[in-house]
Amino acid sequence: MTRAFIPHSRPLLGPEEAQAAAAVVRSGMLAQGPEVEALEREAARVLGTRHCVALAHGTAALHLGLVALGAGPGRTVLLPSYGCTSLLNAVLQSGAQPLLVDCVPGLPDMDLQDAQAKVRPDTAVALVPHLFGRPLEVRPLEERVAVLTDGTHAPGATVGRSPAARQGRACAFSFYATKMLAAGEGGLLATSRADVARLARNLRSYDQRPDWRLRFNYKMTEVSAALLRIQFRRLGSFLEERQALARRYRAELGDLLELPPEVPGQVHYRFLARVPSRRLPGLLRALREKGVGAARPVFRPLHRYLGIPARDLPHAEEAWRRTLSLPLYPGLSSQEADHVIQAVREELS
Ligand SMILES: Cc1ncc(COP(=O)(O)O)c(C=O)c1O
């Protein structure tokens, strides 16, 4: 019997989500409506912020969050080089110029001291993702500059006793198919600032407005909202399953792989390990041949896209060259986890 390929990411949706989507179809109301409104209320409760504004995708949440915090032409925005391309796209969409920040040496985390050192008089916002579920404490940076966080990888994570989504003036989320909570496409801006929520609501929809300004079609559909209401209810069990898998990988692979130390309050979006850079391409190939969808968790660091020399962001470059991510998600069966572990052991022993 041939074994099915174990993908790097796989959303977990079941009969409840199917029923919720079918109910929307039967209702005949497809565009932003009561499901979106209910999601906004429920997500705010889970994430611990006063307001949530549902949007079409995560890039929309980043874009509107940046605009609400003052990013625009003539301003700069700090963001990590080791991160998702959508962060760069959102900065450029706002009209601001990107300023790339390095990683903490030896870790995948954005170096907030480097960020502080790079704040300029024209810097409007620092964009700080809680990458891979590792929450960052942004308060010291906030004394210098407005902070927009990105909680896509970290719903349920905490900083001290406080939800990570409360870090910064606003926190953006993506619900793309591969994320912690998945709806195919979807985004959300969580904030306790009424002015930020008001502006995001104002700009997400352009139709039937008494005045004109540049607004966007950034509304979430009712089907996405219905799926996400269920996904948010399942967040606790998703996080438990992820944690159990991470513990198992740690226990059974910790002797072979260099693992980043865990941080308090983290959740487990990806299982990361550092391997020697010359071994990573071959290891990724060999694991895929064995049916394991291992990957670099960041496709390409932003300095490479922008033609900035690696020596300017040495730790981001090193993180990219050395970091491996193994399949880790709720619904990954115990047999699949066995296979991942066995494949890694065969390649590295
Ligand atoms: C941390 C983070 N933020 C935002 C995004 C972009 O979200 P979307 O694809 O929904 O626009 C991604 C997607 O890869 C991401 O990983």
The ligand as a Gaussian input file, in Angstrom:
#p B3LYP/6-31G(d) Opt

LIG

0 1
 C        2.006000      36.191000       9.414000
 C        1.179000      36.381000       8.176000
 N        0.476000      37.508000       8.033000
 C       -0.279000      37.731000       6.937000
 C       -0.342000      36.818000       5.901000
 C       -1.119000      37.135000       4.670000
 O       -2.421000      36.784000       4.723000
 P       -3.352000      36.580000       3.450000
 O       -2.733000      35.544000       2.568000
 O       -4.651000      36.164000       4.046000
 O       -3.473000      37.905000       2.755000
 C        0.355000      35.631000       6.027000
 C        0.253000      34.658000       4.926000
 O        1.027000      33.883000       4.579000
 C        1.140000      35.405000       7.191000
 O        1.855000      34.272000       7.351000

